[in-house]
Amino acid sequence: MEITIAKVLLAAVTTTTDHRIAGLPVFYAETEDEMAKMATILSRILEAVAHDMENGVYIIVKH
Protein backbone atom coordinates (compact mmCIF):
# COMPACT_ATOMS: atom_id res chain seq x y z
CA MET A 1 0.00 0.00 0.00
CA GLU A 2 1.33 3.42 -0.98
CA ILE A 3 0.70 6.45 1.22
CA THR A 4 0.90 9.90 -0.38
CA ILE A 5 0.27 13.43 0.78
CA ALA A 6 -2.37 15.15 -1.34
CA LYS A 7 -4.15 18.49 -1.45
CA VAL A 8 -1.59 20.45 0.49
CA LEU A 9 0.01 23.87 -0.02
CA LEU A 10 3.75 23.41 -0.50
CA ALA A 11 5.05 26.93 -1.20
CA ALA A 12 4.23 30.44 -2.36
CA VAL A 13 6.00 32.68 -4.87
CA THR A 14 5.55 36.45 -4.79
CA THR A 15 7.19 39.71 -5.81
CA THR A 16 6.40 41.64 -2.65
CA THR A 17 6.71 41.31 1.11
CA ASP A 18 3.34 43.04 1.58
CA HIS A 19 1.38 39.77 1.47
CA ARG A 20 0.67 37.96 4.72
CA ILE A 21 1.84 34.46 3.89
CA ALA A 22 2.55 32.17 6.81
CA GLY A 23 3.04 28.49 7.43
CA LEU A 24 4.84 27.58 4.21
CA PRO A 25 8.05 28.45 2.36
CA VAL A 26 7.88 31.75 0.45
CA PHE A 27 10.07 32.45 -2.57
CA TYR A 28 10.56 36.08 -3.57
CA ALA A 29 11.04 37.14 -7.19
CA GLU A 30 12.02 40.56 -8.51
CA THR A 31 9.64 40.64 -11.50
CA GLU A 32 6.35 39.05 -12.49
CA ASP A 33 8.08 37.09 -15.26
CA GLU A 34 10.60 35.72 -12.78
CA MET A 35 7.76 34.88 -10.38
CA ALA A 36 5.92 32.87 -13.06
CA LYS A 37 9.10 31.05 -14.06
CA MET A 38 9.94 30.21 -10.43
CA ALA A 39 6.42 28.90 -9.85
CA THR A 40 6.64 26.69 -12.94
CA ILE A 41 10.03 25.29 -11.99
CA LEU A 42 8.98 24.65 -8.38
CA SER A 43 5.83 22.88 -9.52
CA ARG A 44 7.89 20.57 -11.72
CA ILE A 45 10.41 19.83 -8.99
CA LEU A 46 7.73 19.19 -6.37
CA GLU A 47 5.46 17.29 -8.79
CA ALA A 48 2.69 19.77 -7.99
CA VAL A 49 0.63 22.48 -9.70
CA ALA A 50 1.23 26.24 -9.71
CA HIS A 51 -1.90 28.37 -9.30
CA ASP A 52 -1.91 32.11 -10.01
CA MET A 53 -3.96 33.76 -7.25
CA GLU A 54 -4.10 36.94 -9.41
CA ASN A 55 -2.98 39.11 -6.51
CA GLY A 56 0.76 38.89 -7.07
CA VAL A 57 1.06 35.42 -5.54
CA TYR A 58 1.44 31.95 -7.00
CA ILE A 59 0.78 28.98 -4.74
CA ILE A 60 2.24 25.53 -5.33
CA VAL A 61 -0.30 22.82 -4.49
CA LYS A 62 0.08 19.06 -4.37
CA HIS A 63 -3.19 17.58 -5.67
C-alpha positions as CSV (number, residue, x, y, z in Angstrom):
1,M,0.0,0.0,0.0
2,E,1.3,3.4,-1.0
3,I,0.7,6.4,1.2
4,T,0.9,9.9,-0.4
5,I,0.3,13.4,0.8
6,A,-2.4,15.1,-1.3
7,K,-4.2,18.5,-1.5
8,V,-1.6,20.4,0.5
9,L,0.0,23.9,0.0
10,L,3.8,23.4,-0.5
11,A,5.1,26.9,-1.2
12,A,4.2,30.4,-2.4
13,V,6.0,32.7,-4.9
14,T,5.6,36.4,-4.8
15,T,7.2,39.7,-5.8
16,T,6.4,41.6,-2.6
17,T,6.7,41.3,1.1
18,D,3.3,43.0,1.6
19,H,1.4,39.8,1.5
20,R,0.7,38.0,4.7
21,I,1.8,34.5,3.9
22,A,2.6,32.2,6.8
23,G,3.0,28.5,7.4
24,L,4.8,27.6,4.2
25,P,8.1,28.5,2.4
26,V,7.9,31.8,0.4
27,F,10.1,32.4,-2.6
28,Y,10.6,36.1,-3.6
29,A,11.0,37.1,-7.2
30,E,12.0,40.6,-8.5
31,T,9.6,40.6,-11.5
32,E,6.4,39.1,-12.5
33,D,8.1,37.1,-15.3
34,E,10.6,35.7,-12.8
35,M,7.8,34.9,-10.4
36,A,5.9,32.9,-13.1
37,K,9.1,31.1,-14.1
38,M,9.9,30.2,-10.4
39,A,6.4,28.9,-9.8
40,T,6.6,26.7,-12.9
41,I,10.0,25.3,-12.0
42,L,9.0,24.6,-8.4
43,S,5.8,22.9,-9.5
44,R,7.9,20.6,-11.7
45,I,10.4,19.8,-9.0
46,L,7.7,19.2,-6.4
47,E,5.5,17.3,-8.8
48,A,2.7,19.8,-8.0
49,V,0.6,22.5,-9.7
50,A,1.2,26.2,-9.7
51,H,-1.9,28.4,-9.3
52,D,-1.9,32.1,-10.0
53,M,-4.0,33.8,-7.3
54,E,-4.1,36.9,-9.4
55,N,-3.0,39.1,-6.5
56,G,0.8,38.9,-7.1
57,V,1.1,35.4,-5.5
58,Y,1.4,31.9,-7.0
59,I,0.8,29.0,-4.7
60,I,2.2,25.5,-5.3
61,V,-0.3,22.8,-4.5
62,K,0.1,19.1,-4.4
63,H,-3.2,17.6,-5.7
